[in-house]
Amino acid sequence: MKDNYTAIVIDDEPRGISNLQTSLQGINEMELVQTAPNAAKGKELILKHKPDVLFLDVEMPETSGLELLREIKDAVNWPMQVVFYTAYDKYLLEALRESAFDYLLKPYTETEFLLVINRLLTYMRSEEKKDSLQESLSTLNGKDNSHVLITTVRGYQSLRFDEIGYFEYAKESKHWCVILEKQRIQLKRNTTADDIVRLAASFVQINQQQIINISYLRAIEGKKCLMLPPFDQAESLLISRNFFNSVQDRFFML
């Protein structure tokens, strides 16, 4: 069992880093090894130092905290607890809490900070170090049974799996969109098809511009996907030659 646990802080706001540095100085069992002002530098430091705890800002330029976690999930093979450190709205934090050990809301009080630290230390002292980053990201990547967190043009949104029929790329606006029963939501501009299919095993790409929630796939007629209600009116879900075998294999596994 470790005497001291290492931590890294990633935040694009200098004041945010400074506040955490000051707070962590009073925690004898926690050593702040490095800080980073952006996701790119943060990724480098995480892989180099392999910290026990990552304090991570959610909203950062270019690459968000959630996007950074997706990027490094396969490379992080040690137990690392993630604490989101953010000024983002509380309604979102409830969703984010599903994919992290805890969160600190800026500006935090000393009591709030100590509560999080005590929870961390209690957990890490225990024998139950089963949670790796991959497990922490299980909800974020759609492996739970109810929700998935998506990055939209307006921020983050938590959706139930059964709300999502498919995703479609809009050439005019150059955005991927998620298609719900009565709503079409634009995703963040730099979202790729690979980003979407990594969110959940049930999201299956059928052509260069469409990804379906295969849970709603009722049948394949020729190259056409016939969906279950409420998405049974979708007429243009056609499987391209390059994706046909993989879609068919996934469908037969249901």
Backbone hydrogen bonds, N-H to C=O, Kabsch-Sander energy under -0.5 kcal/mol:
donor,donor_aa,acceptor,acceptor_aa,energy
5,Y,29,E,-3.3
7,A,31,E,-2.5
8,I,53,V,-1.8
9,V,34,Q,-1.6
10,I,55,F,-2.8
11,D,36,A,-2.4
17,I,13,E,-1.8
18,S,14,P,-2.7
19,N,15,R,-2.6
20,L,16,G,-1.8
21,Q,17,I,-2.6
22,T,18,S,-2.3
23,S,19,N,-2.2
24,L,20,L,-2.9
25,Q,21,Q,-1.3
26,G,23,S,-1.2
27,I,24,L,-1.8
28,N,26,G,-0.8
30,M,27,I,-1.5
31,E,5,Y,-3.4
32,L,30,M,-0.6
33,V,7,A,-2.4
33,V,31,E,-0.8
34,Q,7,A,-1.0
36,A,9,V,-2.3
42,G,38,N,-2.1
43,K,39,A,-2.9
44,E,40,A,-1.6
45,L,41,K,-2.2
46,I,42,G,-2.7
47,L,43,K,-2.2
48,K,44,E,-1.4
49,H,45,L,-3.0
50,K,46,I,-2.4
52,D,6,T,-1.1
53,V,6,T,-2.0
54,L,81,Q,-2.9
55,F,8,I,-2.9
55,F,53,V,-0.5
56,L,54,L,-0.7
56,L,83,V,-2.5
57,D,10,I,-2.4
60,M,58,V,-0.8
63,T,61,P,-2.9
65,G,58,V,-2.7
68,L,64,S,-2.2
69,L,65,G,-2.0
70,R,66,L,-1.8
71,E,67,E,-2.0
72,I,68,L,-1.8
73,K,69,L,-1.0
75,A,72,I,-1.0
76,V,72,I,-1.7
77,N,75,A,-1.0
81,Q,52,D,-3.0
83,V,54,L,-3.1
83,V,81,Q,-0.5
84,F,82,V,-0.6
84,F,102,D,-2.0
85,Y,56,L,-2.9
86,T,84,F,-0.6
86,T,104,L,-2.4
92,L,89,D,-0.8
93,L,89,D,-1.5
94,E,90,K,-1.4
95,A,91,Y,-0.6
95,A,92,L,-0.8
96,L,92,L,-2.5
97,R,93,L,-2.2
98,E,95,A,-1.2
99,S,96,L,-2.0
100,A,97,R,-0.9
101,F,82,V,-2.0
102,D,82,V,-1.3
104,L,84,F,-3.1
106,K,86,T,-2.9
106,K,104,L,-0.6
113,F,109,T,-2.3
114,L,110,E,-2.6
115,L,111,T,-2.1
116,V,112,E,-1.8
117,I,113,F,-2.5
118,N,114,L,-2.8
119,R,115,L,-2.0
120,L,116,V,-2.5
121,L,117,I,-3.0
122,T,118,N,-2.4
123,Y,119,R,-2.3
124,M,120,L,-3.0
125,R,121,L,-2.0
126,S,122,T,-0.9
126,S,123,Y,-0.5
129,K,127,E,-1.6
130,K,128,E,-0.9
132,S,130,K,-0.7
133,L,78,W,-0.7
136,S,132,S,-2.3
137,L,133,L,-1.8
138,S,135,E,-1.6
141,N,137,L,-2.5
142,G,139,T,-2.0
143,K,138,S,-3.4
148,V,159,L,-2.6
150,I,148,V,-0.6
150,I,157,Q,-2.8
152,T,150,I,-0.7
152,T,155,G,-3.2
153,V,186,Q,-1.6
155,G,152,T,-0.9
157,Q,150,I,-2.3
159,L,148,V,-2.8
159,L,157,Q,-0.5
161,F,146,S,-2.3
163,E,160,R,-1.6
164,I,160,R,-0.6
164,I,161,F,-1.3
165,G,163,E,-0.5
165,G,179,I,-2.6
166,Y,179,I,-1.1
167,F,211,I,-3.7
168,E,177,C,-2.5
169,Y,209,Q,-2.6
170,A,168,E,-0.5
170,A,175,H,-3.4
171,K,169,Y,-0.8
174,K,170,A,-1.8
175,H,170,A,-1.1
177,C,168,E,-2.5
178,V,185,I,-2.6
179,I,166,Y,-3.4
180,L,178,V,-0.6
180,L,183,Q,-3.2
185,I,178,V,-2.4
187,L,176,W,-3.4
188,K,151,T,-2.5
191,T,188,K,-2.2
196,I,192,T,-1.6
197,V,193,A,-2.5
198,R,194,D,-1.5
199,L,196,I,-1.5
200,A,196,I,-0.6
203,F,200,A,-1.4
204,V,202,S,-0.8
204,V,212,I,-2.8
206,I,210,Q,-2.1
207,N,210,Q,-1.4
210,Q,207,N,-0.8
211,I,167,F,-2.2
212,I,204,V,-2.7
213,N,165,G,-2.5
214,I,202,S,-3.1
214,I,212,I,-1.0
216,Y,213,N,-2.6
217,L,214,I,-1.3
218,R,216,Y,-0.6
218,R,226,L,-3.0
219,A,226,L,-1.7
221,E,219,A,-0.5
221,E,224,K,-2.3
222,G,220,I,-0.6
223,K,221,E,-0.7
224,K,221,E,-2.5
225,C,237,L,-3.0
226,L,219,A,-2.9
226,L,224,K,-0.6
227,M,225,C,-0.6
228,L,216,Y,-3.0
231,F,228,L,-2.0
234,A,231,F,-1.4
238,L,236,S,-1.4
239,I,223,K,-3.6
240,S,206,I,-2.7
243,F,240,S,-1.1
244,F,240,S,-1.1
244,F,241,R,-0.5
245,N,241,R,-0.5
247,V,243,F,-2.4
248,Q,244,F,-2.7
249,D,245,N,-2.5
250,R,246,S,-2.1
251,F,247,V,-2.4
252,F,248,Q,-2.2
253,M,249,D,-0.9
254,L,251,F,-1.2
